[in-house]
């Protein structure tokens, strides 16, 4: 089964329209840009426009310091209902310091020190597993990558739901994938995982995104769809659902603040 992320996202967005999200505000802090970042920001802006959410975009130079980034974040926080700090930040910026400064009540990405909502990719994964009837409890799960937006929250979610989770970092052997019932990819390495790495019938959720030959690509070779019982393509799989979950989190946080 190849997941139609746009269809699932559409259902979430329709619920938000009916719930009255119109009129909320979302701030996006961007340091520099690349093809993947620009694609993500455009998608969020289009979704915001559809929902009647005003986007306040603040772009700081790629050479910005941590202090300059914190100042920009504070400016945004004073005037919006939710905040996104677009990752990754340039190397000279202390990412941990910046993320810790996001007010939890406005943290739609769920990556501050004590977030009030789950990260959107984790929410998207949970939605996919629920809609496909995937058994999580006692399943063998493998997560490739330990990033803040995909690997770390995906591993925490699966463990919370009772799966036996293995986390594979950059440079590790992929042998553990062969025994996994559920595989989540978040390495950002195009074509990293091939059918030879997987067992037949695996639930394969590809949330890894990077640029390859000028196009957005996933961590899984598309041929993996032939042996997986559930497969999320890139683009069009996890991505649209995760974007919808950003706005679901925005609505949730705004409701909590009232």
CORRA-V819588 format. One record per residue. OMEGA is omega in whole degrees, -180 to 180 (NA if undefined). Layout:
BEGIN
((OMEGA) (OMEGA))
END
This chain:
BEGIN
((176) (-175) (174) (-176) (-179) (179) (180) (179) (-179) (179) (178) (-178) (177) (177) (-180) (177) (179) (-178) (176) (179) (-176) (178) (177) (-178) (-179) (177) (177) (178) (-175) (175) (-176) (-180) (170) (-174) (-178) (179) (-179) (179) (179) (-176) (178) (-180) (179) (-179) (178) (180) (178) (-179) (179) (-175) (-177) (177) (179) (179) (175) (-177) (177) (-180) (177) (-178) (178) (180) (-176) (176) (176) (-179) (178) (178) (178) (178) (178) (179) (179) (178) (-180) (-175) (-176) (-172) (-178) (178) (-180) (-175) (169) (168) (-175) (180) (0) (173) (177) (-172) (-176) (178) (179) (-174) (-179) (-180) (-179) (-179) (179) (-178) (178) (177) (-178) (-178) (178) (-174) (-177) (178) (178) (-176) (175) (-175) (-179) (-174) (178) (179) (178) (178) (-176) (180) (177) (177) (179) (179) (180) (179) (179) (-180) (179) (-177) (179) (178) (-178) (177) (-179) (-176) (-180) (177) (173) (-177) (176) (179) (180) (-177) (-180) (-177) (-177) (-172) (-177) (-171) (-177) (179) (179) (179) (180) (180) (-178) (177) (179) (-178) (172) (177) (174) (-166) (170) (178) (-178) (-179) (178) (179) (178) (174) (177) (-176) (-178) (-180) (-174) (-178) (-174) (174) (180) (177) (175) (-178) (179) (-176) (-176) (179) (-175) (175) (-177) (-175) (-180) (178) (-179) (-180) (-167) (173) (-178) (179) (-179) (170) (-172) (-179) (-177) (178) (177) (179) (177) (-179) (177) (-179) (177) (-179) (175) (-177) (177) (179) (-177) (169) (-179) (179) (178) (180) (-177) (-179) (-179) (175) (175) (-178) (177) (-179) (173) (0) (173) (-180) (-179) (-172) (-180) (180) (179) (178) (178) (-179) (173) (-177) (172) (177) (178) (180) (180) (-179) (179) (179) (179) (-176) (-178) (NA))
END
